[in-house]
Amino acid sequence: MPTDVLIADFVVSTPEERDYELGRVLSTAKFKAAIYGKLGIIITRHDFSRFSVSLSLAVPFGDIHERDYAQRT
């Protein structure tokens, strides 16, 4: 099994859309993490409209880590 498994990579245009998509994708990620039993979840904000959610061996099962690479100007 690879170290990280990408579940979703998506772009949003409103905070409401972001919240909806993150909720939907996190449900899927939690389900898949439970199947594997060894993977945690990483949520990455690449910028203010692009996000990705991955399963990772680097995160303990049951944990969710957040990475924020968005730069404020």
PDB file of N, CA, C, O and CB in Angstrom:
ATOM      1  N   MET A   1       0.841  -1.179   0.000  1.00  0.00           N
ATOM      2  CA  MET A   1       0.000   0.000   0.000  1.00  0.00           C
ATOM      3  C   MET A   1       0.885   1.241   0.000  1.00  0.00           C
ATOM      4  O   MET A   1       1.862   1.302   0.747  1.00  0.00           O
ATOM      5  CB  MET A   1      -0.956  -0.001   1.216  1.00  0.00           C
ATOM      6  N   PRO A   2       0.556   2.232  -0.828  1.00  0.00           N
ATOM      7  CA  PRO A   2       1.343   3.465  -0.830  1.00  0.00           C
ATOM      8  C   PRO A   2       1.210   4.204   0.502  1.00  0.00           C
ATOM      9  O   PRO A   2       0.283   3.954   1.273  1.00  0.00           O
ATOM     10  CB  PRO A   2       0.904   4.378  -1.986  1.00  0.00           C
ATOM     11  N   THR A   3       2.151   5.116   0.761  1.00  0.00           N
ATOM     12  CA  THR A   3       2.143   5.880   2.005  1.00  0.00           C
ATOM     13  C   THR A   3       0.914   6.775   2.097  1.00  0.00           C
ATOM     14  O   THR A   3       0.283   6.835   3.153  1.00  0.00           O
ATOM     15  CB  THR A   3       3.411   6.721   2.118  1.00  0.00           C
ATOM     16  N   ASP A   4       0.559   7.470   1.023  1.00  0.00           N
ATOM     17  CA  ASP A   4      -0.617   8.341   0.993  1.00  0.00           C
ATOM     18  C   ASP A   4      -1.576   7.903  -0.104  1.00  0.00           C
ATOM     19  O   ASP A   4      -1.155   7.490  -1.185  1.00  0.00           O
ATOM     20  CB  ASP A   4      -0.201   9.808   0.782  1.00  0.00           C
ATOM     21  N   VAL A   5      -2.866   7.999   0.184  1.00  0.00           N
ATOM     22  CA  VAL A   5      -3.901   7.661  -0.787  1.00  0.00           C
ATOM     23  C   VAL A   5      -4.804   8.881  -0.945  1.00  0.00           C
ATOM     24  O   VAL A   5      -5.512   9.254  -0.010  1.00  0.00           O
ATOM     25  CB  VAL A   5      -4.723   6.394  -0.338  1.00  0.00           C
ATOM     26  N   LEU A   6      -4.782   9.498  -2.114  1.00  0.00           N
ATOM     27  CA  LEU A   6      -5.606  10.678  -2.377  1.00  0.00           C
ATOM     28  C   LEU A   6      -7.072  10.266  -2.466  1.00  0.00           C
ATOM     29  O   LEU A   6      -7.433   9.377  -3.236  1.00  0.00           O
ATOM     30  CB  LEU A   6      -5.157  11.390  -3.683  1.00  0.00           C
ATOM     31  N   ILE A   7      -7.900  10.918  -1.677  1.00  0.00           N
ATOM     32  CA  ILE A   7      -9.339  10.680  -1.718  1.00  0.00           C
ATOM     33  C   ILE A   7     -10.022  11.701  -2.619  1.00  0.00           C
ATOM     34  O   ILE A   7     -10.899  11.350  -3.409  1.00  0.00           O
ATOM     35  CB  ILE A   7      -9.938  10.731  -0.303  1.00  0.00           C
ATOM     36  N   ALA A   8      -9.616  12.975  -2.499  1.00  0.00           N
ATOM     37  CA  ALA A   8     -10.238  14.022  -3.322  1.00  0.00           C
ATOM     38  C   ALA A   8      -9.333  15.236  -3.405  1.00  0.00           C
ATOM     39  O   ALA A   8      -8.574  15.531  -2.481  1.00  0.00           O
ATOM     40  CB  ALA A   8     -11.612  14.423  -2.751  1.00  0.00           C
ATOM     41  N   ASP A   9      -9.424  15.932  -4.521  1.00  0.00           N
ATOM     42  CA  ASP A   9      -8.751  17.203  -4.751  1.00  0.00           C
ATOM     43  C   ASP A   9      -9.807  18.084  -5.414  1.00  0.00           C
ATOM     44  O   ASP A   9     -10.298  17.754  -6.494  1.00  0.00           O
ATOM     45  CB  ASP A   9      -7.425  17.048  -5.651  1.00  0.00           C
ATOM     46  N   PHE A  10     -10.161  19.201  -4.779  1.00  0.00           N
ATOM     47  CA  PHE A  10     -11.279  19.975  -5.304  1.00  0.00           C
ATOM     48  C   PHE A  10     -11.075  21.470  -5.113  1.00  0.00           C
ATOM     49  O   PHE A  10     -10.290  21.913  -4.274  1.00  0.00           O
ATOM     50  CB  PHE A  10     -12.567  19.545  -4.639  1.00  0.00           C
ATOM     51  N   VAL A  11     -11.812  22.239  -5.924  1.00  0.00           N
ATOM     52  CA  VAL A  11     -11.776  23.699  -5.903  1.00  0.00           C
ATOM     53  C   VAL A  11     -13.183  24.189  -5.563  1.00  0.00           C
ATOM     54  O   VAL A  11     -14.177  23.678  -6.077  1.00  0.00           O
ATOM     55  CB  VAL A  11     -11.278  24.288  -7.282  1.00  0.00           C
ATOM     56  N   VAL A  12     -13.241  25.194  -4.682  1.00  0.00           N
ATOM     57  CA  VAL A  12     -14.523  25.772  -4.276  1.00  0.00           C
ATOM     58  C   VAL A  12     -14.501  27.282  -4.494  1.00  0.00           C
ATOM     59  O   VAL A  12     -13.438  27.883  -4.648  1.00  0.00           O
ATOM     60  CB  VAL A  12     -14.833  25.441  -2.794  1.00  0.00           C
ATOM     61  N   SER A  13     -15.685  27.884  -4.504  1.00  0.00           N
ATOM     62  CA  SER A  13     -15.737  29.329  -4.709  1.00  0.00           C
ATOM     63  C   SER A  13     -16.372  30.083  -3.544  1.00  0.00           C
ATOM     64  O   SER A  13     -16.297  31.311  -3.492  1.00  0.00           O
ATOM     65  CB  SER A  13     -16.494  29.632  -5.967  1.00  0.00           C
ATOM     66  N   THR A  14     -17.002  29.361  -2.602  1.00  0.00           N
ATOM     67  CA  THR A  14     -17.617  30.023  -1.449  1.00  0.00           C
ATOM     68  C   THR A  14     -17.300  29.231  -0.182  1.00  0.00           C
ATOM     69  O   THR A  14     -16.998  28.041  -0.258  1.00  0.00           O
ATOM     70  CB  THR A  14     -19.160  30.160  -1.642  1.00  0.00           C
ATOM     71  N   PRO A  15     -17.366  29.876   0.978  1.00  0.00           N
ATOM     72  CA  PRO A  15     -17.172  29.143   2.237  1.00  0.00           C
ATOM     73  C   PRO A  15     -18.212  28.039   2.438  1.00  0.00           C
ATOM     74  O   PRO A  15     -17.901  26.986   2.995  1.00  0.00           O
ATOM     75  CB  PRO A  15     -17.225  30.110   3.413  1.00  0.00           C
ATOM     76  N   GLU A  16     -19.440  28.276   1.987  1.00  0.00           N
ATOM     77  CA  GLU A  16     -20.482  27.263   2.114  1.00  0.00           C
ATOM     78  C   GLU A  16     -20.166  26.029   1.265  1.00  0.00           C
ATOM     79  O   GLU A  16     -20.357  24.894   1.701  1.00  0.00           O
ATOM     80  CB  GLU A  16     -21.837  27.847   1.708  1.00  0.00           C
ATOM     81  N   GLU A  17     -19.686  26.270   0.066  1.00  0.00           N
ATOM     82  CA  GLU A  17     -19.295  25.164  -0.811  1.00  0.00           C
ATOM     83  C   GLU A  17     -18.120  24.407  -0.201  1.00  0.00           C
ATOM     84  O   GLU A  17     -18.087  23.177  -0.247  1.00  0.00           O
ATOM     85  CB  GLU A  17     -18.929  25.685  -2.223  1.00  0.00           C
ATOM     86  N   ARG A  18     -17.154  25.129   0.371  1.00  0.00           N
ATOM     87  CA  ARG A  18     -16.009  24.496   1.042  1.00  0.00           C
ATOM     88  C   ARG A  18     -16.484  23.584   2.160  1.00  0.00           C
ATOM     89  O   ARG A  18     -16.067  22.429   2.240  1.00  0.00           O
ATOM     90  CB  ARG A  18     -15.046  25.561   1.601  1.00  0.00           C
ATOM     91  N   ASP A  19     -17.351  24.095   3.021  1.00  0.00           N
ATOM     92  CA  ASP A  19     -17.833  23.304   4.156  1.00  0.00           C
ATOM     93  C   ASP A  19     -18.586  22.064   3.690  1.00  0.00           C
ATOM     94  O   ASP A  19     -18.408  20.980   4.245  1.00  0.00           O
ATOM     95  CB  ASP A  19     -18.734  24.153   5.051  1.00  0.00           C
ATOM     96  N   TYR A  20     -19.420  22.222   2.679  1.00  0.00           N
ATOM     97  CA  TYR A  20     -20.173  21.087   2.142  1.00  0.00           C
ATOM     98  C   TYR A  20     -19.234  20.023   1.579  1.00  0.00           C
ATOM     99  O   TYR A  20     -19.353  18.844   1.911  1.00  0.00           O
ATOM    100  CB  TYR A  20     -21.149  21.559   1.054  1.00  0.00           C
ATOM    101  N   GLU A  21     -18.299  20.443   0.725  1.00  0.00           N
ATOM    102  CA  GLU A  21     -17.380  19.491   0.095  1.00  0.00           C
ATOM    103  C   GLU A  21     -16.483  18.803   1.121  1.00  0.00           C
ATOM    104  O   GLU A  21     -16.262  17.595   1.042  1.00  0.00           O
ATOM    105  CB  GLU A  21     -16.521  20.202  -0.948  1.00  0.00           C
ATOM    106  N   LEU A  22     -15.964  19.572   2.089  1.00  0.00           N
ATOM    107  CA  LEU A  22     -15.129  18.953   3.112  1.00  0.00           C
ATOM    108  C   LEU A  22     -15.917  17.932   3.925  1.00  0.00           C
ATOM    109  O   LEU A  22     -15.400  16.857   4.231  1.00  0.00           O
ATOM    110  CB  LEU A  22     -14.544  20.018   4.036  1.00  0.00           C
ATOM    111  N   GLY A  23     -17.143  18.247   4.273  1.00  0.00           N
ATOM    112  CA  GLY A  23     -17.971  17.294   5.011  1.00  0.00           C
ATOM    113  C   GLY A  23     -18.221  16.024   4.225  1.00  0.00           C
ATOM    114  O   GLY A  23     -18.128  14.919   4.761  1.00  0.00           O
ATOM    115  N   ARG A  24     -18.537  16.188   2.956  1.00  0.00           N
ATOM    116  CA  ARG A  24     -18.810  15.032   2.090  1.00  0.00           C
ATOM    117  C   ARG A  24     -17.574  14.159   1.924  1.00  0.00           C
ATOM    118  O   ARG A  24     -17.646  12.936   2.046  1.00  0.00           O
ATOM    119  CB  ARG A  24     -19.305  15.499   0.717  1.00  0.00           C
ATOM    120  N   VAL A  25     -16.445  14.791   1.646  1.00  0.00           N
ATOM    121  CA  VAL A  25     -15.210  14.052   1.401  1.00  0.00           C
ATOM    122  C   VAL A  25     -14.691  13.419   2.690  1.00  0.00           C
ATOM    123  O   VAL A  25     -14.175  12.302   2.662  1.00  0.00           O
ATOM    124  CB  VAL A  25     -14.143  14.976   0.796  1.00  0.00           C
ATOM    125  N   LEU A  26     -14.822  14.116   3.817  1.00  0.00           N
ATOM    126  CA  LEU A  26     -14.380  13.539   5.085  1.00  0.00           C
ATOM    127  C   LEU A  26     -15.173  12.290   5.445  1.00  0.00           C
ATOM    128  O   LEU A  26     -14.613  11.351   6.012  1.00  0.00           O
ATOM    129  CB  LEU A  26     -14.501  14.565   6.198  1.00  0.00           C
ATOM    130  N   SER A  27     -16.452  12.261   5.132  1.00  0.00           N
ATOM    131  CA  SER A  27     -17.249  11.054   5.376  1.00  0.00           C
ATOM    132  C   SER A  27     -16.683   9.866   4.608  1.00  0.00           C
ATOM    133  O   SER A  27     -16.561   8.767   5.149  1.00  0.00           O
ATOM    134  CB  SER A  27     -18.717  11.287   4.979  1.00  0.00           C
ATOM    135  N   THR A  28     -16.344  10.090   3.365  1.00  0.00           N
ATOM    136  CA  THR A  28     -15.743   9.034   2.545  1.00  0.00           C
ATOM    137  C   THR A  28     -14.380   8.633   3.089  1.00  0.00           C
ATOM    138  O   THR A  28     -14.073   7.445   3.175  1.00  0.00           O
ATOM    139  CB  THR A  28     -15.612   9.492   1.086  1.00  0.00           C
ATOM    140  N   ALA A  29     -13.561   9.614   3.456  1.00  0.00           N
ATOM    141  CA  ALA A  29     -12.221   9.333   3.972  1.00  0.00           C
ATOM    142  C   ALA A  29     -12.283   8.528   5.269  1.00  0.00           C
ATOM    143  O   ALA A  29     -11.513   7.586   5.451  1.00  0.00           O
ATOM    144  CB  ALA A  29     -11.455  10.640   4.202  1.00  0.00           C
ATOM    145  N   LYS A  30     -13.190   8.891   6.167  1.00  0.00           N
ATOM    146  CA  LYS A  30     -13.327   8.160   7.433  1.00  0.00           C
ATOM    147  C   LYS A  30     -13.755   6.724   7.189  1.00  0.00           C
ATOM    148  O   LYS A  30     -13.259   5.806   7.843  1.00  0.00           O
ATOM    149  CB  LYS A  30     -14.336   8.856   8.352  1.00  0.00           C
ATOM    150  N   PHE A  31     -14.673   6.525   6.252  1.00  0.00           N
ATOM    151  CA  PHE A  31     -15.120   5.175   5.908  1.00  0.00           C
ATOM    152  C   PHE A  31     -13.963   4.337   5.371  1.00  0.00           C
ATOM    153  O   PHE A  31     -13.770   3.198   5.796  1.00  0.00           O
ATOM    154  CB  PHE A  31     -16.253   5.234   4.874  1.00  0.00           C
ATOM    155  N   LYS A  32     -13.190   4.901   4.431  1.00  0.00           N
ATOM    156  CA  LYS A  32     -12.063   4.165   3.848  1.00  0.00           C
ATOM    157  C   LYS A  32     -10.958   3.935   4.874  1.00  0.00           C
ATOM    158  O   LYS A  32     -10.327   2.878   4.870  1.00  0.00           O
ATOM    159  CB  LYS A  32     -11.503   4.920   2.638  1.00  0.00           C
ATOM    160  N   ALA A  33     -10.713   4.908   5.754  1.00  0.00           N
ATOM    161  CA  ALA A  33      -9.698   4.743   6.798  1.00  0.00           C
ATOM    162  C   ALA A  33     -10.079   3.593   7.719  1.00  0.00           C
ATOM    163  O   ALA A  33      -9.210   2.832   8.146  1.00  0.00           O
ATOM    164  CB  ALA A  33      -9.527   6.047   7.609  1.00  0.00           C
ATOM    165  N   ALA A  34     -11.368   3.454   8.032  1.00  0.00           N
ATOM    166  CA  ALA A  34     -11.825   2.364   8.897  1.00  0.00           C
ATOM    167  C   ALA A  34     -11.626   1.007   8.232  1.00  0.00           C
ATOM    168  O   ALA A  34     -11.347   0.019   8.911  1.00  0.00           O
ATOM    169  CB  ALA A  34     -13.297   2.555   9.260  1.00  0.00           C
ATOM    170  N   ILE A  35     -11.768   0.953   6.922  1.00  0.00           N
ATOM    171  CA  ILE A  35     -11.554  -0.307   6.199  1.00  0.00           C
ATOM    172  C   ILE A  35     -10.090  -0.727   6.295  1.00  0.00           C
ATOM    173  O   ILE A  35      -9.796  -1.891   6.568  1.00  0.00           O
ATOM    174  CB  ILE A  35     -11.976  -0.167   4.713  1.00  0.00           C
ATOM    175  N   TYR A  36      -9.163   0.219   6.071  1.00  0.00           N
ATOM    176  CA  TYR A  36      -7.734  -0.085   6.127  1.00  0.00           C
ATOM    177  C   TYR A  36      -7.265  -0.259   7.569  1.00  0.00           C
ATOM    178  O   TYR A  36      -6.422  -1.111   7.848  1.00  0.00           O
ATOM    179  CB  TYR A  36      -6.926   1.022   5.440  1.00  0.00           C
ATOM    180  N   GLY A  37      -7.803   0.540   8.482  1.00  0.00           N
ATOM    181  CA  GLY A  37      -7.499   0.402   9.892  1.00  0.00           C
ATOM    182  C   GLY A  37      -6.164   0.940  10.366  1.00  0.00           C
ATOM    183  O   GLY A  37      -5.896   0.914  11.567  1.00  0.00           O
ATOM    184  N   LYS A  38      -5.323   1.423   9.481  1.00  0.00           N
ATOM    185  CA  LYS A  38      -4.002   1.914   9.872  1.00  0.00           C
ATOM    186  C   LYS A  38      -3.734   3.341   9.393  1.00  0.00           C
ATOM    187  O   LYS A  38      -2.672   3.895   9.673  1.00  0.00           O
ATOM    188  CB  LYS A  38      -2.935   0.993   9.331  1.00  0.00           C
ATOM    189  N   LEU A  39      -4.668   3.930   8.687  1.00  0.00           N
ATOM    190  CA  LEU A  39      -4.428   5.220   8.054  1.00  0.00           C
ATOM    191  C   LEU A  39      -5.208   6.334   8.733  1.00  0.00           C
ATOM    192  O   LEU A  39      -6.377   6.164   9.081  1.00  0.00           O
ATOM    193  CB  LEU A  39      -4.790   5.157   6.584  1.00  0.00           C
ATOM    194  N   GLY A  40      -4.553   7.478   8.918  1.00  0.00           N
ATOM    195  CA  GLY A  40      -5.223   8.681   9.367  1.00  0.00           C
ATOM    196  C   GLY A  40      -5.537   9.552   8.169  1.00  0.00           C
ATOM    197  O   GLY A  40      -5.332   9.147   7.025  1.00  0.00           O
ATOM    198  N   ILE A  41      -6.030  10.739   8.433  1.00  0.00           N
ATOM    199  CA  ILE A  41      -6.493  11.625   7.368  1.00  0.00           C
ATOM    200  C   ILE A  41      -5.705  12.935   7.395  1.00  0.00           C
ATOM    201  O   ILE A  41      -5.447  13.501   8.457  1.00  0.00           O
ATOM    202  CB  ILE A  41      -8.008  11.902   7.510  1.00  0.00           C
ATOM    203  N   ILE A  42      -5.331  13.402   6.203  1.00  0.00           N
ATOM    204  CA  ILE A  42      -4.693  14.708   6.051  1.00  0.00           C
ATOM    205  C   ILE A  42      -5.584  15.580   5.170  1.00  0.00           C
ATOM    206  O   ILE A  42      -5.952  15.191   4.061  1.00  0.00           O
ATOM    207  CB  ILE A  42      -3.255  14.573   5.439  1.00  0.00           C
ATOM    208  N   ILE A  43      -5.924  16.767   5.680  1.00  0.00           N
ATOM    209  CA  ILE A  43      -6.631  17.776   4.896  1.00  0.00           C
ATOM    210  C   ILE A  43      -5.615  18.858   4.562  1.00  0.00           C
ATOM    211  O   ILE A  43      -4.978  19.416   5.455  1.00  0.00           O
ATOM    212  CB  ILE A  43      -7.879  18.366   5.674  1.00  0.00           C
ATOM    213  N   THR A  44      -5.463  19.152   3.278  1.00  0.00           N
ATOM    214  CA  THR A  44      -4.509  20.175   2.847  1.00  0.00           C
ATOM    215  C   THR A  44      -5.238  21.315   2.154  1.00  0.00           C
ATOM    216  O   THR A  44      -6.012  21.101   1.221  1.00  0.00           O
ATOM    217  CB  THR A  44      -3.447  19.570   1.908  1.00  0.00           C
ATOM    218  N   ARG A  45      -4.976  22.542   2.627  1.00  0.00           N
ATOM    219  CA  ARG A  45      -5.471  23.734   1.929  1.00  0.00           C
ATOM    220  C   ARG A  45      -4.296  24.267   1.132  1.00  0.00           C
ATOM    221  O   ARG A  45      -3.346  24.814   1.692  1.00  0.00           O
ATOM    222  CB  ARG A  45      -6.050  24.830   2.934  1.00  0.00           C
ATOM    223  N   HIS A  46      -4.370  24.099  -0.198  1.00  0.00           N
ATOM    224  CA  HIS A  46      -3.286  24.520  -1.090  1.00  0.00           C
ATOM    225  C   HIS A  46      -3.308  26.023  -1.312  1.00  0.00           C
ATOM    226  O   HIS A  46      -2.258  26.664  -1.366  1.00  0.00           O
ATOM    227  CB  HIS A  46      -3.385  23.794  -2.432  1.00  0.00           C
ATOM    228  N   ASP A  47      -4.502  26.582  -1.441  1.00  0.00           N
ATOM    229  CA  ASP A  47      -4.720  28.022  -1.491  1.00  0.00           C
ATOM    230  C   ASP A  47      -6.131  28.247  -0.972  1.00  0.00           C
ATOM    231  O   ASP A  47      -6.723  27.329  -0.403  1.00  0.00           O
ATOM    232  CB  ASP A  47      -4.523  28.612  -2.956  1.00  0.00           C
ATOM    233  N   PHE A  48      -6.682  29.426  -1.148  1.00  0.00           N
ATOM    234  CA  PHE A  48      -7.964  29.720  -0.527  1.00  0.00           C
ATOM    235  C   PHE A  48      -9.156  29.072  -1.225  1.00  0.00           C
ATOM    236  O   PHE A  48     -10.283  29.180  -0.744  1.00  0.00           O
ATOM    237  CB  PHE A  48      -8.162  31.190  -0.486  1.00  0.00           C
ATOM    238  N   SER A  49      -8.923  28.406  -2.344  1.00  0.00           N
ATOM    239  CA  SER A  49     -10.038  27.744  -3.019  1.00  0.00           C
ATOM    240  C   SER A  49      -9.774  26.272  -3.333  1.00  0.00           C
ATOM    241  O   SER A  49     -10.697  25.569  -3.746  1.00  0.00           O
ATOM    242  CB  SER A  49     -10.356  28.472  -4.290  1.00  0.00           C
ATOM    243  N   ARG A  50      -8.562  25.790  -3.153  1.00  0.00           N
ATOM    244  CA  ARG A  50      -8.234  24.399  -3.508  1.00  0.00           C
ATOM    245  C   ARG A  50      -7.852  23.606  -2.264  1.00  0.00           C
ATOM    246  O   ARG A  50      -7.036  24.039  -1.450  1.00  0.00           O
ATOM    247  CB  ARG A  50      -7.082  24.354  -4.541  1.00  0.00           C
ATOM    248  N   PHE A  51      -8.469  22.429  -2.142  1.00  0.00           N
ATOM    249  CA  PHE A  51      -8.253  21.544  -1.008  1.00  0.00           C
ATOM    250  C   PHE A  51      -8.029  20.124  -1.499  1.00  0.00           C
ATOM    251  O   PHE A  51      -8.471  19.753  -2.587  1.00  0.00           O
ATOM    252  CB  PHE A  51      -9.443  21.599  -0.034  1.00  0.00           C
ATOM    253  N   SER A  52      -7.334  19.329  -0.681  1.00  0.00           N
ATOM    254  CA  SER A  52      -7.245  17.900  -0.951  1.00  0.00           C
ATOM    255  C   SER A  52      -7.370  17.153   0.368  1.00  0.00           C
ATOM    256  O   SER A  52      -7.054  17.673   1.438  1.00  0.00           O
ATOM    257  CB  SER A  52      -5.912  17.541  -1.674  1.00  0.00           C
ATOM    258  N   VAL A  53      -7.840  15.919   0.257  1.00  0.00           N
ATOM    259  CA  VAL A  53      -7.987  15.047   1.417  1.00  0.00           C
ATOM    260  C   VAL A  53      -7.341  13.720   1.049  1.00  0.00           C
ATOM    261  O   VAL A  53      -7.635  13.137   0.005  1.00  0.00           O
ATOM    262  CB  VAL A  53      -9.504  14.863   1.833  1.00  0.00           C
ATOM    263  N   SER A  54      -6.446  13.249   1.933  1.00  0.00           N
ATOM    264  CA  SER A  54      -5.719  12.003   1.696  1.00  0.00           C
ATOM    265  C   SER A  54      -5.732  11.136   2.942  1.00  0.00           C
ATOM    266  O   SER A  54      -5.879  11.631   4.059  1.00  0.00           O
ATOM    267  CB  SER A  54      -4.275  12.291   1.263  1.00  0.00           C
ATOM    268  N   LEU A  55      -5.578   9.844   2.736  1.00  0.00           N
ATOM    269  CA  LEU A  55      -5.302   8.922   3.828  1.00  0.00           C
ATOM    270  C   LEU A  55      -3.798   8.763   3.894  1.00  0.00           C
ATOM    271  O   LEU A  55      -3.124   8.775   2.864  1.00  0.00           O
ATOM    272  CB  LEU A  55      -6.025   7.537   3.628  1.00  0.00           C
ATOM    273  N   SER A  56      -3.258   8.613   5.111  1.00  0.00           N
ATOM    274  CA  SER A  56      -1.804   8.570   5.242  1.00  0.00           C
ATOM    275  C   SER A  56      -1.361   7.659   6.382  1.00  0.00           C
ATOM    276  O   SER A  56      -1.967   7.640   7.453  1.00  0.00           O
ATOM    277  CB  SER A  56      -1.259   9.971   5.461  1.00  0.00           C
ATOM    278  N   LEU A  57      -0.293   6.905   6.132  1.00  0.00           N
ATOM    279  CA  LEU A  57       0.344   6.113   7.189  1.00  0.00           C
ATOM    280  C   LEU A  57       1.069   7.009   8.183  1.00  0.00           C
ATOM    281  O   LEU A  57       1.352   6.586   9.304  1.00  0.00           O
ATOM    282  CB  LEU A  57       1.325   5.100   6.584  1.00  0.00           C
ATOM    283  N   ALA A  58       1.375   8.250   7.784  1.00  0.00           N
ATOM    284  CA  ALA A  58       2.092   9.192   8.655  1.00  0.00           C
ATOM    285  C   ALA A  58       1.194   9.772   9.751  1.00  0.00           C
ATOM    286  O   ALA A  58       1.680  10.411  10.684  1.00  0.00           O
ATOM    287  CB  ALA A  58       2.677  10.328   7.823  1.00  0.00           C
ATOM    288  N   VAL A  59      -0.102   9.550   9.635  1.00  0.00           N
ATOM    289  CA  VAL A  59      -1.065  10.043  10.621  1.00  0.00           C
ATOM    290  C   VAL A  59      -1.679   8.837  11.315  1.00  0.00           C
ATOM    291  O   VAL A  59      -2.121   7.903  10.644  1.00  0.00           O
ATOM    292  CB  VAL A  59      -2.173  10.940   9.953  1.00  0.00           C
ATOM    293  N   PRO A  60      -1.716   8.835  12.645  1.00  0.00           N
ATOM    294  CA  PRO A  60      -2.311   7.697  13.351  1.00  0.00           C
ATOM    295  C   PRO A  60      -3.790   7.509  12.990  1.00  0.00           C
ATOM    296  O   PRO A  60      -4.517   8.474  12.756  1.00  0.00           O
ATOM    297  CB  PRO A  60      -2.167   7.886  14.864  1.00  0.00           C
ATOM    298  N   PHE A  61      -4.205   6.259  12.952  1.00  0.00           N
ATOM    299  CA  PHE A  61      -5.601   5.936  12.668  1.00  0.00           C
ATOM    300  C   PHE A  61      -6.503   6.673  13.656  1.00  0.00           C
ATOM    301  O   PHE A  61      -6.251   6.675  14.860  1.00  0.00           O
ATOM    302  CB  PHE A  61      -5.841   4.402  12.743  1.00  0.00           C
ATOM    303  N   GLY A  62      -7.551   7.295  13.135  1.00  0.00           N
ATOM    304  CA  GLY A  62      -8.484   8.035  13.971  1.00  0.00           C
ATOM    305  C   GLY A  62      -8.163   9.513  14.098  1.00  0.00           C
ATOM    306  O   GLY A  62      -8.989  10.284  14.587  1.00  0.00           O
ATOM    307  N   ASP A  63      -6.968   9.924  13.661  1.00  0.00           N
ATOM    308  CA  ASP A  63      -6.572  11.329  13.730  1.00  0.00           C
ATOM    309  C   ASP A  63      -6.771  12.018  12.384  1.00  0.00           C
ATOM    310  O   ASP A  63      -6.728  11.383  11.330  1.00  0.00           O
ATOM    311  CB  ASP A  63      -5.108  11.451  14.175  1.00  0.00           C
ATOM    312  N   ILE A  64      -6.992  13.332  12.443  1.00  0.00           N
ATOM    313  CA  ILE A  64      -7.061  14.171  11.253  1.00  0.00           C
ATOM    314  C   ILE A  64      -6.054  15.295  11.434  1.00  0.00           C
ATOM    315  O   ILE A  64      -6.133  16.057  12.397  1.00  0.00           O
ATOM    316  CB  ILE A  64      -8.512  14.731  11.016  1.00  0.00           C
ATOM    317  N   HIS A  65      -5.101  15.398  10.502  1.00  0.00           N
ATOM    318  CA  HIS A  65      -4.116  16.486  10.524  1.00  0.00           C
ATOM    319  C   HIS A  65      -4.451  17.466   9.414  1.00  0.00           C
ATOM    320  O   HIS A  65      -4.910  17.075   8.340  1.00  0.00           O
ATOM    321  CB  HIS A  65      -2.659  15.941  10.363  1.00  0.00           C
ATOM    322  N   GLU A  66      -4.219  18.731   9.682  1.00  0.00           N
ATOM    323  CA  GLU A  66      -4.473  19.770   8.692  1.00  0.00           C
ATOM    324  C   GLU A  66      -3.159  20.428   8.282  1.00  0.00           C
ATOM    325  O   GLU A  66      -2.295  20.700   9.115  1.00  0.00           O
ATOM    326  CB  GLU A  66      -5.459  20.824   9.245  1.00  0.00           C
ATOM    327  N   ARG A  67      -3.031  20.674   6.992  1.00  0.00           N
ATOM    328  CA  ARG A  67      -1.891  21.426   6.439  1.00  0.00           C
ATOM    329  C   ARG A  67      -2.450  22.650   5.739  1.00  0.00           C
ATOM    330  O   ARG A  67      -3.400  22.546   4.963  1.00  0.00           O
ATOM    331  CB  ARG A  67      -1.028  20.547   5.445  1.00  0.00           C
ATOM    332  N   ASP A  68      -1.869  23.799   6.009  1.00  0.00           N
ATOM    333  CA  ASP A  68      -2.352  25.041   5.417  1.00  0.00           C
ATOM    334  C   ASP A  68      -1.215  25.730   4.675  1.00  0.00           C
ATOM    335  O   ASP A  68      -0.317  26.305   5.290  1.00  0.00           O
ATOM    336  CB  ASP A  68      -2.942  25.975   6.499  1.00  0.00           C
ATOM    337  N   TYR A  69      -1.263  25.666   3.345  1.00  0.00           N
ATOM    338  CA  TYR A  69      -0.237  26.288   2.510  1.00  0.00           C
ATOM    339  C   TYR A  69      -0.719  27.573   1.857  1.00  0.00           C
ATOM    340  O   TYR A  69      -0.013  28.150   1.030  1.00  0.00           O
ATOM    341  CB  TYR A  69       0.218  25.322   1.446  1.00  0.00           C
ATOM    342  N   ALA A  70      -1.927  28.033   2.221  1.00  0.00           N
ATOM    343  CA  ALA A  70      -2.464  29.276   1.644  1.00  0.00           C
ATOM    344  C   ALA A  70      -1.661  30.454   2.179  1.00  0.00           C
ATOM    345  O   ALA A  70      -1.355  30.522   3.369  1.00  0.00           O
ATOM    346  CB  ALA A  70      -3.988  29.448   1.979  1.00  0.00           C
ATOM    347  N   GLN A  71      -1.328  31.366   1.300  1.00  0.00           N
ATOM    348  CA  GLN A  71      -0.537  32.546   1.662  1.00  0.00           C
ATOM    349  C   GLN A  71      -1.421  33.775   1.641  1.00  0.00           C
ATOM    350  O   GLN A  71      -2.046  34.090   0.628  1.00  0.00           O
ATOM    351  CB  GLN A  71       0.664  32.727   0.705  1.00  0.00           C
ATOM    352  N   ARG A  72      -1.466  34.459   2.756  1.00  0.00           N
ATOM    353  CA  ARG A  72      -2.200  35.734   2.820  1.00  0.00           C
ATOM    354  C   ARG A  72      -1.290  36.824   2.280  1.00  0.00           C
ATOM    355  O   ARG A  72      -0.090  36.838   2.554  1.00  0.00           O
ATOM    356  CB  ARG A  72      -2.666  36.066   4.290  1.00  0.00           C
ATOM    357  N   THR A  73      -1.871  37.737   1.510  1.00  0.00           N
ATOM    358  CA  THR A  73      -1.081  38.848   0.965  1.00  0.00           C
ATOM    359  C   THR A  73      -1.437  40.162   1.607  1.00  0.00           C
ATOM    360  O   THR A  73      -0.863  41.194   1.260  1.00  0.00           O
ATOM    361  CB  THR A  73      -1.272  38.950  -0.526  1.00  0.00           C
TER     362      THR A  73
END
